[in-house]
Amino acid sequence: MTSITKRYGPMVLILAMVVLLAACVEDAADDGTTTTEEAAPGTSQPAGSTTTEAAIEAPDEIVIGNAIALSGPNNAGASLSQIPSYDLWAADVNAAGGIYVAEYDQQIPVRIERVDDTSDIGIAVQQVQQMLEDDAVDFIFPPWGTAANFAIAPIISELQSPVMGCTVSSKELEDKAADYPYFYTMLNQGAAQGAALVQLLQELGIETVAVIHHDDLHGIEFAEDIVPQLEDAGIDIVVNETYPVNTEDLSQLLRQVQDADVQALLAFSYPAETFLMTGQMLEIGLSPDLFYATVGIAFPAYRDAFSAEVVEGIMGAGVWNPNVETEGSRGYFDRHVEMFGAEPDRWASAACYATGQVLQQAIEAAGTLDPVAVKEAMDTEEFETILGTFSFEGQFNPVYPGQVGQWQNGEFEIVAYADDRTADPIFPKPAWPAG
């Protein structure tokens, strides 16, 4: 594929799909209602509760601030993973009458106050701080991406407002969790995903790999965690290279990988880079036996941009899919499609929806909107979510349906660890379709 159209067609298509989804999100958020009668798990008012005179003093709404990328390079990920799931959760809660707060003996609706951080970490930090210091919001949903989540952790801990990151995977943040007691993570972390990936490579008999990663915190940490594990497993790392985050050309690096003739290419990347490298791999005919990338592979838009036939056998980080046996998974998937006309991703979308589920259950357990009391509930309660049932361990969610996924017949199946699998891994990856 050498024409300009074929080279950039997938990226143009995904950008168009992101714009369409963002428009659907905006339209859906305007009326604050859900388009299905199916109630989300955990949204009903507790049995036996009654409205009393105390409810007169209840706030009109629970406001959740969300500084996030409505523009800039992070908008693609934010618009696919976080924003729709947050808005769907809010619509589900409001359709059920709101969150019951015992302090007021009343259900209170929620509203998300969203501002554009323009994909700028400094702006995101300023916006979060301003919202909390001005008492403009009751709680915070985080921005998109590891680095931005890491950046707000000190502020929200200083101002005592619990936040759950659903698009953050960071060993450094895990090491410093005690310094940021109000920051929690919902997404499975790099260490767990890395161990599962290396074990899978060994199972498949991989002997040579190329590792490429961007120079942002996500890519650096994944490489620092997985490269030593590969070495310990006796897997030869023939290529180990870094590239600039959100680069616009990876062709030279990919040709280096092609010349190395490795069995597997492992890329620790963000969505725009993942789409770019896939398109350029198609162009130059680079088709290793195993291709794995972190963020972007699990997006349905990735499958749709290149076609289910092209992505067959490609692996990525995650994973959740609508067929996992957790409470409410299929209902969440169906409501997402109905509300936005698009599927949730198989990487972090479910974790973002589960963020709202945990917040609601923590508020109901605490019986108040006081963030310190809600944090205490988060530290002690067990939560029922579409990821599964769990209690936080050291501010981290220990439960995730899968660690490595693979596109098979149009669905992103769980392929790491035999006990977790929804399908056996396809190996080697099929060659690119002709043409």
N, C-alpha and C positions, 0 to 999 in steps of 0.2 A: 504494500500500500504506500504509494509515494505521492499521490496528489495532495494538495493543500486541504481539499474537502475531506478526504479520508483521514488525513493526519489530525485534523482538529475537529472533525465531526463529532466524536464522542464528547469532547469538552464543551462544544457549543450546545449539544443536547442536554448535558447535565445542568449547565447554567440556566437553560430555558426551563427545565423541570424545577429547579430551585426557585426561580422567580414565580412559577405557577403555584408551587406549594406555599410560598410565602404569602401570595395573594389569597389562597384558600384559608390560610391561618388567620389572616387579618379579617376576612369576611366572617369566619366562624367566631372569632373573638368579639366581634361587634355586638352580637346579640346575647352572648354569654350563655347560650343553651346548647344542649347536646341533641344530636339528630337521631338518637335511638332511645327506646324506652328501657333498655337493659341497664340496671344500676351497676355501678362499679363496686368492686369488693370494698367493704368497710365504710360505705357512705351513708348508711342508714342511722337515724337517730336512735340512741339506746332505748330499749323497751322500758316503759314506765315513766319516762321523763315527761314533765308537764311545764307549760309556760306559766311563769309567775310574774309578779310586779317587778322583780329584779331584772327581767328581760327588758324593761323600759330603758334601762341605762346601758344596755348592750350597744356596742358599736354597730353601725349600719353594715359594715363589711370588714373582712380580714384582708388587709392589703399586703401583697407579696411583691417586693421589688425584684426586678430582673434586669441588670445591666448585661447586655449581650450583643453579639455582632449582628446588627441589622444591615450592615454594610461592611465592605472590606473582605479580605481573603478568608476569614473565619466564618463568613455568613453561610457558606454552603453547608458546613457541618452543623452550625447552630440551627439552620432552617430545616435540616433533615432529622436531627437527633433530639434536640432539646425543646425548641419552641412548640412544635405540634404536640408533643407529649405533655408539656406543662399546661397548654391550653385545653387539651382534651380532659386532663385531670380536673381542671377548674370547672369545665362544663359539666362533667359527671357529678362533681360535688354539689354544684348549684342546682342541678336537676333533681338531686335527692334532698334539697332543702338547705344545704350548707353544712358546716362543721358544728357539731354540738359542743358547747362550752358550758360546763357545769357551773362555773362562776356566775353566769347569767341565766342558767337554765333555759338555754335557747340555742337553736341552730342559726349560724351566721354565715352568709354567703361569702365567697372569696373573690378577689379581683387581683389580677396581675398587673402591676405598674411597670411597663417595659420601656427601657431607654437604650439608645444605640451607643455602644462603646466603640464603634467604628473599627473593631478588631485591634484596638490599642489597649495594651495592658494597663498603662498608666491612667488612662481615662476610666477604665473599668474600676480600678481601685478608688479613684476620686468619686465616681458615681455611687459606689457601694457605701463609702464613708459618709457622703452627704445624705443619702437616704436614711441611714441609721441615725446619724447625729441630729438630723432635723425631725426625727420621729415621723417621717413621711410614710413609713411602711412598718408592718408588724414583723415580717420575716423576709428572708432573702432567698431567691433562687440564684445560682451562680452563673458566671459567664461561661463561654465555651473554651475548652482546651486546658491541658495540663498547666501550662505556664501561668495563665490567667487565674486559675483556681488557686495555684500556689501563692500567687501575689496577694489575693484577698484574705488568705488564711490569717495573717497577723491582725488585720483590721477587724474582722468579724469576731475574733477571739478577744481582742481588747475591748470591743463594744458589747461583748456577751450576746451574740446573736447566732444561734446554731445554723450551719449551712451544710448541705449534703452535695458533694460534687458527683456528677454522673458522667462527665467526660474527662476525667482526670485519672491518670495512672502514674504514680510517682514513688519511687523508692525513697527519695530524699524526704518527701512529705511524710511517708510512713515512719522514717527514722525520727522525724521532728514532731510527731503527732502530739507528744506531751506538751510541747511548746505552744500548740494551737488547739486547745481542748474543745473549741467550738466548731472545728472543721471535721466533717465526716465524709467518707467516700462510699458510693454505692456501686461503682464499677469494679469488676475484677482487676487485680493489679498485675503489673508486669512480671513479678517473680512467679506467680502462679501460671500465667500464660506462657512464660519462657520455659519453665520446667515441662509443661505439657507439650510444647512444640519440640523441644529437644528429644523428649521420650518418643514422640511420634516419628521424628527423623530417624532415630535409631531403629525403631520397629520396621520402617520402610527400607532400611538398608542404605540410607544416604551416607556417602563418604566424602563428598566435596560440596562446598557451598560458597556463595558470594553473599556478603552482608553489605547493604548500603543503607544509610540513614541520614535524615536531615539533622541540622545543627541546632534544633530547638530541644528543650528539655525532654520532651517525649522520646525523640529518636536517640538522644544521647544516653538516656537511662536504659532504654531497651537494649541498646548495643552493649552497654557496660554490664548488663545483667546476663544477656544470652551468650555473648562471645566466650566468656570463661566456661560456661556450661558446654558449649560446643567443643571447646578444646579438651575439657575433662572427658567428654564422650568419645574422643579420638576422631572427631570429624574435622577434616582439613578445611580451613578457611582460606581459600585461594585469593579472594578479593575482599577487602575490608575498607570501604571508602565512605566519606562524608560528603554531603552536598548542601547548598544553602536552602533553608526552609522556604517553601513556596517558589522554588525555582521554576523557570519557564522552559527549560531544556535539559533533558537528562540523556540525550542520545549518545553523547561521547562516553559517559559512564556505562551506559547499557552495552555499547559496543565492546568496552573493556570486559564486561561480564561475558559477553558472547565469545570473545576470543579465549577466555579462560576455560570455556567448555565445562562448566560445573553442572552438577546434577540438580542443585537447588538454588534459587534466588530468594533471599530473605530481605524484605524492605521494611524499615520502620519509618512510616510516612504519614502525612496528613492527606485528606481527600484529594485536593487538587493535584498533588504529586502522584498519588496512586492512580488517578485517571490518566495523567500525563504519561507515566511510565508504561502503563498498559497499552496505550495507543502507540507509543514509540516502539515497544516490543513487537507489536503487530507489524509495524512498518519495516523493521529490520529483520524480522523473522526469528527473534530470540524466543525460544519456547523450551525452557528447561523442564525436566521431569516433574519438578515441584516449584511452584511460584506461590509465595506467601507475602502478604503485606498487612500492615496493621489497620490504620483507619481509612475507611472508604470502601474496602472490598465488600463489607457486609451490607452496604447500602443497596436497596432494590434499584435505585437509580443507576448504580454501577452495572448491575445485571442488564437493565433495560437499555442503557447507553451502548453497550457492546453486543448484546443479545445473550440469551441463555446458552446458546451453542458455543459462543466464544469463551464465556467465563466458566464453562464446565470444568470442574477439577481444580479451580483456583482456590487457594486457602487464605484465611485471614483471621484476625483477632476477634474475640467475642467468646461466646455466642449465645444468643437467645433466638428462638423462632416460635411461631404461633402454635406449634404442635407439642411444645414441652408440657409436661404434666404439672403445671402450677395453677393455683386458683386464679381464674379470671383471664388467663393468657389469650384464649381465643376471642373472648368478648372484647378485650382491649384492641386486638388486631382488627376485628370487624368494625368497631366504632371508629378507629383511626381511619380506615379506608372510607367509611361512610362520611366522616366529617371533613376530610381533606382530599379525598379522591386519590390517595397515595398510601402505600404501605409504610409502616414504621421500619426503621433499619433493624438489622439483626445483631447490632453491636451494642449501642448504648440507649436507644429509644426506650426500651422497657425499663432500664435503670432510671431514666429521667421520670417516667410515669410513676415508678415505685417511690421516687423521692417524695412526690406529693402524698402517696399513700402513707408513708412513714410519718410525714409531718402531720397529717390529719389524725392518725392514731395516737401520736405523741401529745397533740393538743387535747384530744379527748381523754387520754389517760391522766394528763396533768390537771385538766379541768379549768384551765386558765390560758390566757394568751401571753402570760409572762414568759419571756424567752429563756430565763434561767430555769424555771420549773419545767418547761418543755424539753430543755437539754437534759435535765435529770431523768425525765421519762425516756428519752432516747437512750440513755445509758443503762436503763434497767428493764425496759419492756421488751417483749417479743412481738415482732411485726409480721403480719400476713400480707404478702405482696405478690405481684406477678412474676417476680424472680424466685419466689419460694418463701418459706418461713424462716426468720432469722432474728438473732439479737446481735447488736454491734459488738465486735471484739476489738478493743483498743481503737475505737472510732472507725473501724472498717467493717464492711459487710462481708462475711465469710462465705456467702452462698451465691453461686452463679451457675446457671444451667450448663454452660460449656466453656471451654478455654480456647479451642481451635475449631473453626468452622470451614466448610468447603461447599462451594456451589455444586449441587447435583440436581439435575432435572428441574432447575428453576427455584429450588429452595436451598437455603444456607444450612446445611446439616452439621450437627456436632460430630466430630470425628476423632477428637483426642480422648484417650482413656476409654477402654472397652466398656466400663460400667456406665459411662455417661453418654455413649454414642446413640445418636438417632439413625446413623448409617455408617457402614464401613467405609474407610477412606478409599477414594479412587487414586490409583498410582500405577503407572505414571500419569500425569495430567495429559489429556488428549492434545494432540498437536493442533495448532490454530487451523480453523477451517480454511479451505482453499478459497482464494479470491479476496 
